[in-house]
Amino acid sequence: MSWLKNSTLAKKGITKPEGDVLVEKIPLRLKPEEEVLAREIQRESARVWNTVMTIHRLFWLRYGIWIDEAMMKEFLKGRFEVHSQDVQAIVETYYECWERTKKLHKEGHTEWRYPWRLKRYFTPTWKVTGITAEDGYLRLSNGWKKPPLKVKLPERLKGLKIKQVQLVWRRNGYWLHIAVVKPALEKVQGDIVAAADPGEVHALTLTDGKEALVISGGHLRSLHRLRNKTLRKFQKALSRCKKGSNRWRKLLEAKYRFLNWVEAQISHVEHAITKMAVDWCVERGMKKVYIGDPQGVRKQDCGRYHNQRMHQWDFGRLRDFLGYKLNRHGIALEQIKEGSTSGTCPVCGHYTKQSGRVFRCGNCGFSGVHRDVVGASGILDLAVNGRFTEGRDLPRKVVYLRPSVLAPVAKKCRKAAAA
Ligand SMILES: [Zn+2]
């Protein structure tokens, strides 16, 4: 699950009144004939893209005029075997791309190319009039010459308003990206400020100065480890077979299957973690949450193993999930430079490089509090006061939680790792 960022939907401002628009990504299991249809729609969409590009260029070369978007849409009407809104969506994408390049060229970035590549496949888009949801099925219309594509709608999407659907090829199969409207949530009325410290051992540590919540990152870390380990195995096995051979193809299939599965698991845990953090914030009536930016931490060279460990830790996604979810409750998330927060002593302000999980000051000897709690409290101090306050109070109550994840991991993991 993710949300629309730069998409046309968000830009046109039609998302605001009814609620929040989210994009749900669901993998498809298509029958052979449906797969053929999907491919045909993609090819036809590519034909639209190629035609728009060719006409746009040709008219400029021959007559010195740039055809505008409205004229292009009018000209292409009824000429393709896809839904008319798909044609329009492709024209819009083309013009967006073209305008953006034009702007960049004006600013002197002439290395950006105008759209030029002829495509074989293009992602088709369905908008409201091309989509019907009935009896738990999603019916995507393809104009009157082609049959519609029918897809079973997942339980969680039933009854939700659907704004847009895209058919996307990813790795080894088709996915639907469905933009749905989720009802707006009640906004929190509070004025408390909190800080969050993302980390590896503890995925998130939150504090409002009085209390702290520490959410374990162990499960997430083990999934990342499994992902890398298994991927390495696949890579090794793949390198031993002849490219294109039967064995090679089977391995590739298995690798994709594994990746799809493990990534779904990872995102599930990330959702569980951020949900816990958001619930904690909502309960306490937060207005704003500051989050440490571990960019600086990640850039340091800490040896091969540590580097790889830090690399798998996809902090950006966790932050995006958190920011988005907080936002739905009207809570702002602001990023601040983390720097030396977890090493600076809350009592004397002296910086000590930390090696253990429990904070230990090399100057005054202060110890006994978890280092991530000190880190989060430091971020809060830095955000609110602009500097570290000597002798600041640390949260008195610390709660440790594990992300509540439903799916049993162990069995499936072993099977995947053995493949
Ligand atoms: Zn100290």
Residues whose N, C-alpha, C, O or C-beta is under 5 A from the ligand:
A	BS01	ZN	C345 V347 C348 G349 H350 C361 N363 C364 G365 F366
